[in-house]
């Protein structure tokens, strides 16, 4: 397979503005190899005029994404690597980035008394620190008119006053931090033409959910949620900014 990220030569501001009126909308999705991330990437590719940079640690998972290969760029990358932000900025190049979907995340279902510092640090780095670093690093590519849209994929577990479950304190609290971050970035970027929102997802039929709730069958498929996230990424910024929106048909 020979799908790779393309680079673009630098252009002067006049040429760049002209290009933005004709080029495809570009959306970067992290954690795109499986579950909701893959479904979101596929839904975006099914939308005319949208290019996708799909990011995941596993190239084999990325290769399973279905869609127009001419509009799909695969980037196998461990987001915990020290140079991950720089590599993503390089992948985008001089192109305008219209959407950034922070979907990559870790789940920890750990009984109280068994949490380990290394596991907690890895979870918080993945679920909280990396999204902040990427948003900061890609801000210049997201800024402009129409506004770039940062979509944080949160959880009802991190939504204020939603039901909480034993064993998920680390995961849920990290998603609560992500939700607050989405609101803070809306303020940080308000003068740069960037919108930021968080979707607090309820139960979706994925490997991650089945790991957290063995035997539970979710009503919502990954494909259905991917379609929703795709539409929200492309158009939600027109009506929302700095919002944490619950997207849940059931509990958990």
Buried (B, 14 or more C-beta within 10 A) or exposed (E): EEBEBEEEEEEEEEEBEEBBEEBBBBBBBBBBBBBBBBBBBBBBBBBEEBBBBBBBBEBEBBBEBEBEEEBBBBBBBBBBEEEBBEBBBEBBBEBBBBBBBBBBBBBBBBEEEEEEEEBBEBBBBBBBBBBBBBBEBBBBBBBBEEBBBBBBBBBBBBBEEBEBBEBBBBBBBBBBBBBBBBBEBBEBBBEEBBBBBBBBBBBBBBEBBEEBBEEEEBEBBBBBBBBBBBEBBBEBBEEBBBBBBBBBEEEB
